[in-house]
């Protein structure tokens, strides 16, 4: 039962990164396209129907984490509180700037555009640092309490993950614009996506080799996720080369989900590790009675989430054009 709920948490978390990654990618790529306001509005309009729905996956994942694995939640959030704060700042700045960016033709939008770009960049960096620390091992004391060493959260390996996530989300955002963006921006989006495959490949290679020599307790599941990440990047690159942009987008979505999947399976059944301390999935779990209560609410909620997401994609599967309703 505990393993089942861990898989549900993994599904929600991977779904968030697979879908919301291109939100932040599009935000970071705004300066890479023409400064013409009409085109920027159409870029954001391509993202408009999806970005709030995508973030619901994160809300659901955190809710399940609090309810099903409270002991893990307490140690992770306490051990990485600095990264949690920067992550929240990035998310709030990005979301608020998207919502408040005026649609009036004569309005000044520079500050809100900067908020979108900056919020997306901070969010990508924070997620990379956060997951990089989970993979390498959070800096915790021997009893699992926070070590108090804030600088340890910014180790070279974690910084590599932060920079890698910037490239990864930018690749995903460019692949999304190649599918959903206006026709006049498709060529530029494809070229950007191809350009970002190189730094993403470098990130995968360096992180894998570095981890091979420094990480302990890696399971076959964790190694399999690393192989899946390389395969997803290959599919993305092949889709771009063959002008099958939807295939490239799917590949980039799978690739964006791999880091979260790796963090959850790398040392399973250990779900949190640091020098001298390990927390297993059984130790992290809540009481059986809480799982029984969750069983009444989680499956129908997950079903509604999946159906709404599918209907949203189906209703807005075509590229933005002059007749499209621009949300932002």
Rosetta blueprint (number, residue, H / E / L):
1 X L
2 X H
3 X H
4 X H
5 X H
6 X H
7 X H
8 X H
9 X H
10 X H
11 X H
12 X H
13 X H
14 X H
15 X H
16 X H
17 X H
18 X H
19 X H
20 X H
21 X H
22 X H
23 X H
24 X H
25 X H
26 X H
27 X H
28 X H
29 X H
30 X H
31 X H
32 X H
33 X L
34 X L
35 X L
36 X L
37 X H
38 X H
39 X H
40 X H
41 X H
42 X H
43 X H
44 X H
45 X H
46 X H
47 X H
48 X H
49 X L
50 X L
51 X H
52 X H
53 X H
54 X H
55 X H
56 X H
57 X H
58 X H
59 X H
60 X H
61 X H
62 X H
63 X H
64 X H
65 X H
66 X H
67 X H
68 X H
69 X L
70 X H
71 X H
72 X H
73 X H
74 X H
75 X H
76 X H
77 X H
78 X H
79 X H
80 X L
81 X H
82 X H
83 X H
84 X H
85 X H
86 X H
87 X H
88 X H
89 X H
90 X H
91 X H
92 X H
93 X H
94 X H
95 X H
96 X H
97 X H
98 X H
99 X H
100 X H
101 X L
102 X L
103 X L
104 X L
105 X L
106 X L
107 X L
108 X L
109 X L
110 X H
111 X H
112 X H
113 X H
114 X H
115 X H
116 X H
117 X H
118 X H
119 X H
120 X H
121 X H
122 X H
123 X H
124 X H
125 X H
126 X H
127 X H
128 X H
129 X H
130 X H
131 X H
132 X H
133 X H
134 X H
135 X H
136 X H
137 X L
138 X L
139 X L
140 X E
141 X L
142 X L
143 X L
144 X L
145 X L
146 X E
147 X L
148 X L
149 X L
150 X H
151 X H
152 X H
153 X H
154 X H
155 X L
156 X H
157 X H
158 X H
159 X H
160 X H
161 X H
162 X H
163 X H
164 X H
165 X H
166 X H
167 X H
168 X H
169 X H
170 X H
171 X H
172 X H
173 X H
174 X H
175 X H
176 X H
177 X H
178 X H
179 X H
180 X H
181 X L
182 X L
183 X H
184 X H
185 X H
186 X H
187 X H
188 X H
189 X H
190 X H
191 X H
192 X H
193 X H
194 X H
195 X H
196 X H
197 X H
198 X H
199 X H
200 X H
201 X H
202 X H
203 X H
204 X H
205 X H
206 X H
207 X H
208 X H
209 X H
210 X H
211 X H
212 X H
213 X H
214 X H
215 X L
216 X L
217 X L
218 X L
219 X L
220 X H
221 X H
222 X H
223 X H
224 X H
225 X H
226 X H
227 X H
228 X H
229 X H
230 X H
231 X H
232 X H
233 X H
234 X H
235 X H
236 X H
237 X H
238 X H
239 X H
240 X H
241 X H
242 X L
243 X L
244 X L
245 X H
246 X H
247 X H
248 X H
249 X H
250 X H
251 X H
252 X H
253 X H
254 X H
255 X H
256 X H
257 X H
258 X H
259 X H
260 X H
261 X H
262 X H
263 X H
264 X H
265 X H
266 X L
267 X L
268 X L
269 X L
270 X E
271 X E
272 X E
273 X E
274 X E
275 X L
276 X L
277 X E
278 X E
279 X E
280 X E
281 X H
282 X H
283 X H
284 X H
285 X L
286 X L
287 X L
288 X H
289 X H
290 X H
291 X H
292 X H
293 X H
294 X H
295 X H
296 X H
297 X H
298 X H
299 X H
300 X H
301 X H
302 X H
303 X H
304 X H
305 X H
306 X H
307 X H
308 X H
309 X H
310 X H
311 X H
312 X H
313 X H
314 X H
315 X H
316 X L
317 X L
318 X L
319 X L
320 X L
321 X L
322 X L
323 X L
324 X L
325 X L
326 X L
327 X L
328 X L
